[in-house]
Amino acid sequence: MCCFKILIITAFCLANSSLFAQTPWTLEQCIQYALDNNIQIKQQELLVEQNKNNLIQSKFNLLPDLSANIDYRSGWGRSLDVSTYQYVDSDRSESSSITASASVPLFAGLQKQNTIKRNDIDLKTSIQDVEKLKNDIALNVAAAYLQVLLAKESVAIAEQQLVSTKDQVEWTKKMVDGGKLTLSNLLDLQSQQAGEEAQLIRAQNDLAIAFVSLKQLLELNAENDLDIITPEILSVPEDFNDEGLEKIYQHALLTQPDIKSSQLRLESAEKTLAIAKGAYYPTLSFSASYNTMYSNSPIGIDTTVMPYRPMPSHSIWKQFREKHGEMIAFNLSIPIFRGLQIRTQVKNARLNIRNYELELQKTKNTLYKSIQQAQTDAMGYLKSYQASVKNVGAIKEAFRYTEKKFNVGSVTSTDYIVAKNNLFKAESDVIQAKYQYIFKMKILDFYKGLPIKL
């Protein structure tokens, strides 16, 4: 039975470890996995829980303080009798007292109420910080995902180039053996083949590095195999769909969590100022207490008998009933001079507000610049892509013409190699501009409030 369990567990672990290799992941799956497993997000969520606790505690601070105290004393010889506050001589003395008290602040410059409001704002701020972190991770995963797609296409192009060159080398060998081409042509092509093999290795290394970067964002171990789905169509439009910078910016101001968190931090600073100002006001508090006591010391001397004897004390319960006392009190504390501490705290709170006002404006400016940069980059990459596509078409035709001329010996191998390298560079420029444009458009979609997906 034990061996059977071990086999089941082993099979489950193997199946789980091969899950990544069996099913390629979409961009949405990668983003969701990263959000579910990112350590920074988990830490930020712990901060949210702490702020929840702080808010709850600040609400409980409005409740009265209640306390109870039970005291028991036992002594020998001369000791203090708590019931009469006199020293007595006895073989053994026992005494006990019970006290219960309560106090509640009636007015303290609304400091506790403003603390509750501030803690509530701080909780909302930490929630927005979590959302901001999630957005950053989603964008980083999208960038890494597209980088893998780009690296895959680069490998495919390098493989196609190498296959073409190998075929050309084999054909040139036959032509050299037949005396129709010189040996130098073959040597040049063999050198080109070696260079393209090295180029393919670099492209494969870039793909491996891209996968490592994606795995790190997903918090996956290096031994986990991972593959991603290549979308069938990643179209690039002919014209740039410009919704207007100002329109996107105004929408982002209402939806982006970094703007919301900056606004909330400013509100929190304003509540901190209100708390600091509350220290200028007098504080009024109310308190009440109840106490009773017991002692086994004699209550007097019995003079009706000879010799005189101490009169025994009353029972414990009777003493508790008879020796009780109650008290209520109001306390008014008026701040007169505290070394200008309150004044300094108020001034610093005002400076803190100004700092968060500037921080909010800086966040808005950064958002505007990010949208502007993404829009400008997208338009630029679209134009670059369109130009590169036209260039590839022209270079392909030139390469075919050069290849035909090389096959009949009209041009040298050098001309053929130059044309082939130009084609490779043009095809690489196309995919670079294509994925750069797609990524910048995903950033703009993100600022429009659209989900990141392919």
C-alpha positions in Angstrom: 0.0 0.0 0.0 2.8 2.4 0.9 4.6 1.7 -2.4 1.3 2.3 -4.3 1.0 5.7 -2.7 4.6 6.6 -3.5 3.9 5.6 -7.2 0.8 7.8 -7.3 2.7 10.8 -5.8 5.6 10.3 -8.2 3.3 10.1 -11.2 1.5 13.3 -10.1 4.7 15.2 -9.6 6.0 14.1 -13.1 2.7 15.1 -14.7 2.8 18.5 -12.9 6.4 19.1 -13.9 5.7 18.3 -17.6 2.5 20.5 -17.7 4.5 23.5 -19.0 6.0 21.5 -21.8 2.7 19.8 -22.8 0.5 22.9 -23.3 1.8 26.1 -24.8 0.6 29.2 -22.9 -1.3 32.2 -24.2 -0.4 35.7 -23.1 -3.4 35.8 -20.9 -2.4 32.6 -19.1 1.1 33.9 -18.6 -0.2 37.2 -17.1 -2.6 35.4 -14.8 0.0 33.0 -13.6 2.4 35.8 -12.9 -0.2 37.7 -10.9 -1.1 34.6 -8.9 2.5 33.7 -8.0 4.4 37.0 -7.8 6.1 37.5 -4.4 5.9 41.3 -4.5 2.1 41.1 -5.0 1.8 38.8 -2.0 3.9 41.1 0.1 1.8 44.1 -0.9 -1.4 42.2 -0.1 0.0 41.5 3.4 0.4 45.3 3.8 -3.3 45.6 2.8 -4.2 43.2 5.6 -2.1 45.2 8.1 -3.9 48.4 7.1 -7.2 46.7 7.6 -6.1 45.8 11.1 -5.0 49.4 11.8 -8.4 50.7 10.6 -10.3 48.2 12.9 -8.0 49.1 15.8 -8.5 52.8 15.4 -12.3 52.3 15.5 -12.0 50.2 18.7 -10.0 53.1 20.2 -13.2 55.0 20.5 -14.5 52.5 23.1 -14.0 53.1 26.8 -11.0 51.6 28.6 -12.1 49.0 31.1 -9.8 47.4 33.7 -10.1 45.3 36.9 -7.6 44.6 39.6 -7.6 42.0 42.4 -5.1 42.3 45.2 -4.3 39.7 47.8 -1.8 40.2 50.7 -0.6 37.9 53.4 1.9 38.8 56.1 3.4 38.0 59.5 4.3 40.2 62.4 3.8 43.9 62.0 2.0 44.8 58.7 -0.3 47.4 57.1 -4.0 46.7 57.4 -5.5 48.0 54.2 -8.9 48.3 55.8 -7.8 50.7 58.5 -4.5 51.9 57.0 -2.8 51.2 60.4 0.0 48.9 61.3 -1.0 45.9 63.4 0.8 43.0 65.1 -0.5 39.5 64.3 0.7 36.0 63.8 -0.7 36.2 60.3 -2.7 38.9 58.5 -4.6 38.6 55.3 -6.2 41.3 53.2 -7.7 41.6 49.7 -9.1 44.4 47.5 -11.0 44.5 44.3 -11.1 47.5 42.0 -12.9 48.0 38.7 -12.5 51.2 36.6 -13.5 52.7 33.3 -12.5 55.8 31.4 -13.5 57.3 28.1 -12.3 60.5 26.3 -15.3 62.8 25.6 -13.4 65.2 23.4 -9.8 65.2 22.1 -9.8 67.6 19.2 -11.4 64.9 17.0 -8.0 63.2 16.7 -9.3 59.7 17.0 -12.0 60.3 14.4 -9.5 61.8 12.0 -7.2 58.9 12.6 -10.0 56.5 11.6 -10.5 58.5 8.4 -6.8 58.5 7.7 -6.4 54.8 8.3 -9.4 54.2 5.9 -7.6 56.2 3.2 -4.4 54.4 3.8 -6.2 51.1 3.3 -7.6 52.3 0.0 -4.1 53.5 -1.0 -2.5 50.1 -0.3 -5.2 48.4 -2.4 -4.4 50.8 -5.3 -0.7 50.0 -4.9 -1.5 46.3 -5.4 -3.4 47.2 -8.6 -0.5 49.4 -9.8 1.9 46.5 -9.1 -0.3 44.1 -11.0 -0.5 46.4 -14.0 3.3 46.8 -14.1 3.8 43.0 -14.0 1.2 42.5 -16.7 3.0 45.0 -19.0 6.4 43.4 -18.2 5.0 39.9 -19.0 3.5 41.2 -22.3 6.8 42.7 -23.2 8.7 39.5 -22.4 6.0 37.4 -24.3 6.4 39.5 -27.4 10.2 39.3 -27.1 9.9 35.5 -27.2 7.7 35.8 -30.3 10.2 38.1 -31.9 13.1 35.8 -31.1 11.2 32.8 -32.5 10.6 34.6 -35.8 14.3 35.6 -35.9 15.3 32.0 -35.5 12.9 31.0 -38.3 14.4 33.6 -40.6 17.9 32.5 -39.7 17.0 28.9 -40.4 15.5 29.7 -43.8 18.6 31.7 -44.7 20.9 28.9 -43.7 18.8 26.3 -45.6 18.9 28.5 -48.7 22.7 28.9 -48.4 23.3 25.2 -47.9 21.3 24.5 -51.1 23.3 27.1 -52.9 26.6 25.6 -51.6 25.6 22.2 -52.9 24.6 23.6 -56.3 27.9 25.6 -56.5 29.9 22.4 -55.8 28.4 20.8 -58.8 29.1 23.8 -60.9 32.7 24.0 -59.7 33.2 20.3 -60.4 31.8 20.9 -63.9 34.1 23.7 -64.5 31.4 26.3 -64.9 32.3 28.3 -61.7 35.6 29.0 -60.0 36.6 27.6 -56.6 36.6 31.0 -55.1 32.8 31.2 -55.5 32.4 28.0 -53.5 34.8 29.2 -50.8 32.9 32.4 -50.5 29.6 30.6 -50.1 31.0 28.2 -47.6 32.2 31.2 -45.6 28.7 32.7 -45.8 27.3 29.4 -44.6 29.6 29.4 -41.5 28.6 33.0 -40.8 24.9 32.1 -41.0 25.4 29.1 -38.8 26.9 31.4 -36.2 24.0 33.8 -36.8 21.5 31.0 -36.2 23.2 30.1 -32.9 23.0 33.8 -31.8 19.3 33.8 -32.6 18.7 30.6 -30.7 20.6 32.0 -27.7 18.5 35.2 -27.9 15.4 33.0 -27.8 16.7 31.1 -24.8 17.4 34.3 -23.0 13.9 35.6 -23.9 12.4 32.5 -22.4 14.5 32.8 -19.2 13.3 36.4 -18.8 9.7 35.3 -19.2 10.2 32.4 -16.7 11.6 34.8 -14.2 8.6 37.1 -14.4 6.3 34.0 -14.0 8.4 32.9 -11.0 9.1 29.5 -12.7 12.1 27.4 -12.0 14.7 27.0 -14.7 14.0 23.3 -15.0 10.4 23.9 -16.0 10.0 23.7 -19.8 7.8 26.5 -21.1 6.4 27.2 -24.6 4.0 29.9 -25.7 1.3 30.1 -28.4 2.2 32.0 -31.5 -1.0 33.8 -32.6 -2.0 32.9 -36.1 -2.4 36.5 -37.1 -0.7 39.5 -35.6 -1.9 42.1 -38.1 -0.5 45.6 -38.5 -3.0 48.1 -39.9 -2.3 50.3 -42.8 -3.3 53.5 -40.9 -2.7 54.5 -37.3 -5.9 54.6 -35.3 -5.3 57.8 -33.4 -8.0 58.4 -30.7 -6.2 61.5 -29.5 -3.6 62.0 -26.8 -5.9 64.1 -24.6 -8.8 61.6 -24.7 -6.6 58.7 -23.7 -4.9 60.8 -21.0 -8.3 61.9 -19.5 -9.5 58.3 -19.4 -6.2 57.2 -17.8 -6.5 59.9 -15.1 -9.8 58.2 -14.0 -8.7 54.6 -14.1 -4.9 54.3 -13.5 -4.2 53.1 -9.9 -1.0 55.1 -9.6 -3.1 58.3 -10.0 -5.6 57.1 -7.5 -3.0 56.1 -5.0 -1.3 59.6 -5.3 -4.6 61.3 -4.8 -5.3 59.1 -1.7 -1.9 59.9 -0.2 -2.7 63.6 -0.5 -6.0 63.0 1.3 -4.1 61.0 4.0 -1.7 63.9 4.5 -4.7 66.3 4.9 -6.1 64.1 7.6 -2.6 64.0 9.3 -2.8 67.8 9.4 -6.2 67.6 11.0 -4.8 65.2 13.6 -1.9 67.6 14.3 -4.3 70.6 14.7 -6.4 68.5 17.2 -3.6 68.7 19.7 -4.3 72.5 20.1 -7.7 71.7 21.7 -8.3 70.8 25.4 -9.1 67.2 26.1 -12.0 66.2 28.3 -12.3 62.7 29.7 -14.6 60.8 32.1 -13.7 58.0 34.4 -15.5 55.9 37.1 -14.3 53.3 39.5 -15.6 50.8 42.1 -13.6 49.2 44.9 -14.1 47.0 47.9 -11.8 45.2 50.3 -11.5 42.6 53.0 -9.1 42.1 56.0 -8.9 39.4 58.7 -7.6 41.9 61.3 -9.8 42.2 64.4 -12.3 45.0 64.3 -11.7 46.1 68.0 -11.3 44.9 71.6 -14.0 43.0 73.5 -14.2 44.7 77.0 -17.0 42.4 78.3 -14.7 39.6 79.1 -11.5 39.4 81.1 -8.9 39.5 80.0 -9.8 41.7 77.0 -9.8 39.8 73.7 -9.7 41.0 70.1 -13.1 41.0 68.4 -12.9 38.7 65.2 -13.4 40.4 61.9 -16.5 40.0 59.8 -16.8 37.4 57.1 -15.2 38.1 53.7 -18.5 38.6 51.9 -19.9 40.9 54.5 -16.8 43.1 54.3 -16.9 43.2 50.5 -20.5 44.4 50.8 -19.9 47.0 53.5 -16.4 48.3 52.5 -17.1 49.3 49.0 -16.7 52.7 47.4 -17.5 54.4 44.1 -16.0 57.3 42.3 -16.7 59.3 39.1 -14.4 62.0 37.7 -14.1 64.5 34.9 -10.7 65.5 33.7 -10.0 68.6 31.5 -6.5 69.0 30.2 -5.6 72.3 28.5 -2.4 72.5 26.4 -0.6 75.7 27.3 3.0 75.3 26.3 4.8 72.2 25.0 7.9 73.7 23.6 6.2 74.5 20.3 5.9 70.8 19.5 2.3 71.1 18.3 3.1 74.1 16.1 6.1 72.3 14.6 3.9 69.2 13.9 1.3 71.3 12.2 3.9 73.1 10.0 5.5 69.8 9.0 2.0 68.4 8.2 1.3 71.3 5.9 4.7 70.8 4.2 3.9 67.1 3.8 0.6 68.1 2.0 2.5 70.3 -0.4 4.9 67.5 -1.1 2.1 65.1 -2.0 0.5 67.8 -4.2 3.8 68.0 -6.1 4.0 64.1 -6.1 0.5 63.9 -7.6 1.4 66.4 -10.3 4.6 64.5 -11.1 2.6 61.3 -11.4 0.2 63.0 -13.8 3.0 64.4 -15.8 4.7 61.0 -16.0 1.5 59.4 -17.1 1.0 62.0 -19.8 4.6 61.5 -21.0 4.2 57.8 -21.1 1.1 57.9 -23.2 2.6 60.5 -25.5 5.8 58.4 -25.8 3.8 55.2 -26.5 1.7 57.0 -29.1 4.7 58.6 -30.8 6.6 55.3 -30.8 3.6 53.4 -32.2 3.2 55.8 -35.1 7.0 55.7 -35.7 7.1 51.9 -35.7 4.1 51.6 -37.9 5.8 53.8 -40.5 9.0 51.9 -40.1 7.1 48.6 -40.5 5.4 49.8 -43.7 8.7 51.1 -45.1 10.4 47.8 -44.2 7.7 45.7 -45.9 8.1 47.7 -49.1 11.9 47.4 -48.7 11.7 43.6 -48.3 9.6 43.3 -51.4 12.1 45.3 -53.5 15.1 43.5 -52.0 13.5 40.1 -52.6 13.2 40.9 -56.3 16.7 42.2 -56.4 18.0 39.0 -54.6 16.1 36.7 -57.1 17.6 38.6 -60.0 21.1 38.4 -58.5 20.7 34.7 -57.7 19.7 34.0 -61.3 22.7 36.0 -62.6 25.0 34.2 -60.1 23.7 30.8 -61.3 24.7 31.6 -64.8 28.0 33.2 -63.8 27.1 36.8 -64.6 27.9 38.1 -61.1 30.4 37.1 -58.5 29.7 35.3 -55.2 30.4 38.5 -53.4 27.5 40.2 -55.1 25.3 37.2 -54.3 26.3 37.3 -50.6 25.7 41.0 -50.3 22.2 40.7 -51.8 21.4 37.8 -49.4 22.6 39.7 -46.4 20.6 42.7 -47.4 17.5 40.5 -47.6 18.2 39.0 -44.2 18.6 42.4 -42.6 15.4 43.7 -44.3 13.4 40.8 -43.0 14.8 41.3 -39.5 13.8 45.0 -39.7 10.3 44.0 -40.6 9.7 41.7 -37.6 11.5 44.2 -35.2 9.2 47.0 -36.3 6.2 44.7 -36.2 6.6 43.6 -32.6 7.7 47.0 -31.4 4.5 48.5 -32.9 2.3 45.7 -31.3 3.8 46.3 -27.9 3.3 50.1 -28.0 -0.3 49.6 -29.1 -0.8 47.2 -26.1 0.5 50.0 -23.8 -2.0 52.4 -25.4 -4.8 49.8 -25.0 -3.8 49.5 -21.4 -4.1 53.2 -20.8 -7.5 53.1 -22.5 -8.6 50.5 -19.9 -8.6 47.5 -22.3 -7.3 44.1 -21.2 -3.8 43.1 -22.4 -4.3 40.2 -24.9 -3.2 39.1 -28.3 
